[in-house]
Amino acid sequence: MSTMSKFRLRIYQDHFTEEAEAKLPAERRIIYCVAGGAEIIDSARTEIIASEGAWFSTQTVTVRGMDEGARLWRWELVTPDAPFEEIEGEGIRSRMAGDFQIEIDTSIKRLMRLDRVSFPLGGEAFTHVHAAPGVRCQLEGNLLLESGGHRFRVWPGDPWVEHGPDSVYSKASAHQLSSFVRVMIVPEAYRGRSTITYVRAEDLEKPKSQSNKRYLEEPIAL
């Protein structure tokens, strides 16, 4: 039986000066390094992530800027009343870039997945839905999005949510390569495979221009 529950999927954008350090409380969390490098420590391991590196943990973690510091994007799946976790400290700038309510069927085992979707010049993702909610953030270039009767464009650093059942069409810039990074809360049955379904029959056999790079997908308790 389906059991739908409300959660918040938040994205923070953190800038760490070299040697700046912060401790974050335990949470279902993914950290993606946009640029620079950071050392991340929890009770199980210590790892340095550089540009395009990623980290997942549900434990308390310590983050430290390395070399010339780090530009990090941090996603956290939290309960609706959880406090914000903007980081305060010398040499650190942190802001919550997006706070999105999502609904999850907690009767199904779930994975927290991080991947990157890239487009060639003028590429498009035909009208589609997903089998999971998620929060995206534009990494480079720009995208024109059409969903739910709304039409808007996203630029580097802009986050947005896709709830799953809502259909979305996107078209990439014709002038610069475009990509976004996303965290989705996917059913375990989708481990290692796409959650996308195309809405229009005429699009099913068309070549797809977007490409995908998966960084991690880890089980989470809800």
C-alpha positions in Angstrom: 0.0 0.0 0.0 1.3 3.5 -0.9 2.3 5.7 2.0 2.9 9.2 0.8 4.9 11.5 3.2 6.1 15.1 2.9 9.8 16.0 3.0 12.0 18.9 2.1 14.8 18.5 -0.4 17.1 21.5 0.1 20.2 22.7 -1.8 22.9 24.9 -0.3 25.7 26.6 -2.1 28.8 26.7 0.1 32.1 28.5 -0.5 35.1 27.4 1.7 38.3 29.4 1.8 41.4 27.2 2.1 41.7 25.7 5.6 38.2 26.9 6.6 36.4 24.1 8.4 32.8 23.4 9.5 31.0 20.5 11.2 27.6 19.5 9.9 25.1 17.4 11.9 23.9 14.0 10.7 21.5 14.2 7.8 20.8 12.4 4.5 23.3 14.5 2.5 25.1 14.7 -0.9 27.9 17.1 -1.5 29.1 17.9 -5.0 32.3 19.8 -5.7 31.8 22.4 -8.4 35.3 23.8 -8.2 38.4 23.6 -6.0 38.8 20.9 -3.5 37.6 19.9 0.0 38.4 17.3 2.6 35.4 15.6 4.1 35.5 13.4 7.2 32.9 11.2 8.9 33.3 8.3 11.3 33.9 5.8 8.5 36.2 7.6 6.1 38.2 10.6 5.1 38.2 11.7 1.5 39.3 14.7 -0.6 36.9 15.6 -3.4 37.9 17.9 -6.3 35.9 19.3 -9.2 33.1 16.9 -10.1 33.8 14.8 -7.1 30.9 13.7 -4.8 30.3 12.5 -1.3 27.3 10.9 0.4 26.8 10.4 4.1 24.1 10.2 6.7 26.5 10.9 9.6 28.0 14.0 11.2 30.6 15.3 8.8 33.5 17.8 8.9 34.2 19.8 5.7 37.5 21.6 5.2 38.6 23.7 2.2 41.8 22.5 0.6 44.4 24.2 -1.7 42.5 27.4 -3.0 39.3 26.4 -1.2 36.1 24.9 -2.6 32.8 25.7 -4.2 30.3 23.1 -3.0 26.7 22.3 -3.7 25.0 20.4 -0.9 21.7 18.6 -1.0 19.9 17.5 2.2 16.7 15.4 2.4 15.0 16.5 5.6 11.7 16.5 7.5 9.3 19.4 6.8 10.2 21.2 10.1 14.0 20.7 10.0 16.0 23.9 10.7 18.1 25.4 7.9 21.8 24.4 7.8 23.5 27.4 6.4 27.1 27.3 7.6 28.6 30.0 9.7 32.3 30.4 10.2 35.4 32.4 9.3 36.3 32.0 5.7 32.9 30.4 4.8 30.0 31.8 2.7 26.9 29.6 2.7 23.4 30.2 1.5 20.3 28.0 1.0 19.7 28.2 -2.7 16.4 26.3 -2.7 14.0 24.7 -0.3 11.5 22.4 -2.1 8.6 20.3 -0.7 8.4 16.8 -2.2 6.2 13.8 -1.6 7.7 10.3 -1.3 6.1 6.9 -1.1 7.8 5.6 2.0 6.5 2.1 1.5 9.2 1.7 -1.2 12.9 1.5 -0.5 14.7 4.5 -1.8 18.1 5.6 -3.1 19.6 9.1 -3.0 21.1 9.6 -6.5 23.5 12.2 -7.9 24.0 12.6 -11.6 24.8 15.1 -14.3 22.8 15.7 -17.5 24.7 17.3 -20.4 23.4 18.7 -23.7 25.0 19.6 -27.0 24.4 23.0 -28.6 20.6 23.3 -29.1 19.9 19.9 -27.6 16.6 19.1 -26.1 14.9 16.7 -23.8 11.5 15.7 -25.3 8.5 16.0 -23.1 8.9 13.5 -20.3 8.1 12.5 -16.7 10.2 10.8 -14.0 9.6 8.0 -11.6 11.1 10.1 -8.8 11.2 13.6 -7.4 14.4 15.6 -7.5 16.1 19.0 -7.3 18.3 20.2 -10.2 20.9 23.0 -10.3 22.2 24.4 -13.6 26.0 23.9 -13.9 26.8 25.6 -17.2 25.1 27.2 -20.2 21.3 27.6 -19.9 18.1 25.7 -20.4 14.6 26.7 -21.4 12.1 24.7 -19.4 8.4 24.2 -20.0 6.3 22.5 -17.4 2.8 22.8 -15.9 1.9 25.7 -18.2 5.0 27.7 -17.1 8.0 28.6 -19.3 11.2 29.8 -17.8 15.0 29.8 -18.3 17.6 28.6 -15.8 21.3 29.8 -15.6 24.4 28.6 -13.8 23.6 28.3 -10.1 19.8 28.3 -10.5 18.0 25.4 -8.8 14.6 24.0 -9.6 12.4 21.0 -8.6 10.8 18.3 -10.7 8.2 16.3 -8.7 8.2 13.3 -11.0 4.6 13.1 -12.4 4.7 16.6 -13.9 5.7 16.6 -17.6 8.8 18.7 -18.6 10.3 19.8 -21.9 13.7 21.4 -22.0 15.9 22.9 -24.7 19.5 23.8 -24.3 21.3 27.0 -25.4 22.4 27.1 -29.0 25.4 29.2 -28.1 27.1 27.3 -25.3 27.2 23.8 -23.9 24.7 23.2 -21.1 24.5 20.8 -18.2 22.9 20.5 -14.8 23.5 18.4 -11.7 20.6 16.8 -9.8 19.7 14.8 -6.8 16.8 12.4 -7.0 15.1 10.2 -4.4 14.6 7.1 -6.6 12.9 3.8 -5.9 15.4 1.0 -5.3 14.0 -0.8 -8.4 15.6 1.9 -10.6 19.1 1.3 -9.3 21.5 1.7 -12.2 18.8 2.8 -14.7 17.0 5.8 -15.9 13.7 7.0 -14.4 12.6 8.9 -17.5 9.5 8.1 -19.6 8.6 10.0 -22.7 5.1 11.3 -22.9 4.5 11.5 -26.7 4.6 8.4 -28.8 6.3 10.2 -31.7 9.3 11.0 -29.5 10.0 7.4 -28.4 12.1 6.4 -31.3 13.8 9.8 -31.9 17.5 10.1 -31.1 18.1 11.6 -27.7 20.6 14.4 -27.5 21.2 14.5 -23.7 23.8 12.4 -22.0 24.1 11.2 -18.4 26.9 10.8 -15.9 26.0 9.1 -12.6 28.2 9.9 -9.6 26.5 7.9 -6.9 23.3 6.3 -5.6 23.1 5.2 -2.0 20.3 3.6 0.0 18.6 5.8 2.6 16.1 5.2 5.5 12.9 7.3 5.5 
